[in-house]
């Protein structure tokens, strides 16, 4: 049975509109990931935006609980039902139906569609919810309905806001399987398993704790797909179901060890984590040092370490992506498109971690041998900072030994590092959305009309004015800053990467235009008084002409990237301004110079063909079938604007040229990395391209003048050859400087102060002798440089410099055959050299 499909089809038959799963990265500054089925509807439940039409919806929402307030990571693999990634089935009513229908629908689906035996089902309600208690008695015997208090059967979105009692459906897995002291209704055992929660949002809780009834109470339900699938298949663990077993079997094939549930935590961790990693990468989240990208890295590295425990010491997680796509690509089609890209990113990240995991485990085991109860926070931080071990990975390894880590010290060191690095990740969102009067505007006027595709000027009516705090006012004057809502506006509100328009309204400067909940608002400096209801003259700045040229060039660049680098390319962000464009996109490695040349040529060739821009309004599904590219996670209306620009066809609401010839020339200015798996191209066109070309010509002329030649490339090559020759002479002069060589027990030993190239000298000595240990030191400006080398001896160069460097106030390290260190106390150089001789003598 395809439970996902059955659920959505059932509620569609009850009049619900099926909503696609929203992105795992929510449009909510308070959340790291979408962690529940109601998250996409939060602004509707809180009343920030009016309820939609129809006001009843159903969805199967992908969710992540790893990191932030909702974090199940530590439990994954060790319990039967914790996951980092899961699918939540839900049906929602925004002030339409309430308890009677919600209860009836739930019972009909559970018993009529899933056909779960009634004798196995139990229900809970809030102890004060007499209405729900009475309604349930129409479906199930009274003695199978339990009343519980706030802890079990009351739900709230937060300390304030919508809240209400809830009702849960439980499935009895049998006393013959679960008969512990907690295996009773309301206990913490696994016998009675919650499968569905119905939340009856009927109150608004104020900051003082008082609750008032909502005028339009709502319904929010959630049923975990993994949990219900296991029950339907007669399994007592989600991991034994058809959702996970194909992945677990593949892990067993890779490690060549059979899976046993009792000892199979690592198999379960891997099978869970590969789903999270695959979906996050496919949706545009990339491995990073901060924020969501760091959580993604933690999940992957935890899985890699569990693979290491199973004896897999090479990249393997990327090989599991095919199975994830096979299992889930039918419903989430974008997985098929992103499969190869996701595999490449995972493999690169695995290789990066595997390069350091052995050294990290060695350090971990060294400290573990000294640990009695609390593992050192300093070492845990070093494992994180140097070897890429997330704290929870270290904690996970310690839990297996019944030990804990000094998290307070780790957090202290982490805070110090973040303060130094000025942590870059910030949640998304706009504080204005928290406090503005947008709801009243939407309810009174709806979204205002944009007429700027064809008009740069208009006479419009002021529907509303807002002050700088987004509160409604009757007028703006005295050079105050505020926002104007026009009935029809020629000003484009910042969206889709395109910057907002500037211009004038009745002689008042428009400094920006933005969208808030679909409302197009222009920010003005009110030097001339302006009032609600008056007619005003509007004029968009001519900068718009340059903005639209750069916007159209961005679409051509996107097409070029997909044509030359591959269809895995997906937009990860963009910025379109009057003088430049920036385009971020998914790609696992830097773009070669010859590829950049081809991309630039592709765009310029498209411009020269002079195709006429074509726009069409289509149904969203019709648009996708026509080949139009849509941005993943973007919220589109039922009707969308499809823009065709020669070789490019995308969904876009921005402003564009009428003919590609208008763009002029196109130049790539810079290509760089944004984060792991995301590249950035910055480019210019039109007037900015002319300026760019003139500046290049000026620079070339200055180079010619300085080199006193009309052939600068030839002159530069000649200079490079001369520099290389001089460098070789210097290197040779350094390496031929004599040092005193001793012999101890058949091993050549060199310990000396050396003013030349230390590395080259160590290499020369290692090439000269079959068995040799070298320790060289030099000083410059009171700074000390140390170098050590070892060949065919029992002395490790890294250990040697680590032992000696503290004497000169420094530190360092390296490989067994070569290592370096630095110091800041040159006065202790002789002491360091003597200590090095003693270290070597004792070891040999």
ABEGO torsion letter per residue (X at the ends): XBAAAAAAAAAAAAGBBBBBBBBABBBBAABABBABAAAAAAAAAAGABBBBOBABBBBBBBBBBBEEABBAAAABGABAABBABBBBBBBBBBGBBBAAAAAAAAAAAAAAAAGBBAAABBBBBBAABAAAAAAAAAABBAAABBBBBAAAABBBABABEBBEBBBBBBBBAEAAABABAABBBGBABAABBBABBBBBBABBBBAAGBBBBBABBBBBBBBBAAAAAAAAAGBABAAABAAAAAAAAAAAAAAGBBBBAAAAAAAAAAAAAAAAAAAAAAAGBBBBABEAAAAAAAAAAAAAAAAAAAGBABBAAAAAAAAAAAAAAAABAAAAAAAAAAAAAAAAAAAAAAAAAAAAAAAAAAAAAABAABBBAAAAAAAAAAAGBBAAAAAAAAAAAGBBBBAAAAAAAAAAAAAAAGBABBBBEBAAAAABAAAAAAAAAEBBBBAAAABABBBBBBABBBBAAGBBBABBBGGBBBBBBBABBABBBBBGGBBBBBEBBGGBBBABBBBBGGBBBBBBBBABBBBBGBBBBBBBBAAAAAAAAAAAAAAAAAAAAAAAAEAABBBAEBBBBAABBBBBBBBABBBBAAAAAAAAAAAAAAAAAGBBBBBBBBBAAAAAAAGBBBBBGBBBBABBBBBBBEABBBBBABBBBABAAAAEBBBBABBBBABBGBBBBBBBBEAAAAAAAAAAAAAAAAAAAAAGBABAAAAAAAAAAAAAAAAAAAAAAAAABBBBBBBBGGBBBBBBBBABBAAAAAAAAAAABABBBBBBBBBBGGBBBBBBBBBGBABBAAAAAAAAAAAAGBBEEEBAABBBBBBABAAAAAAAAAAAAAAAAAAX
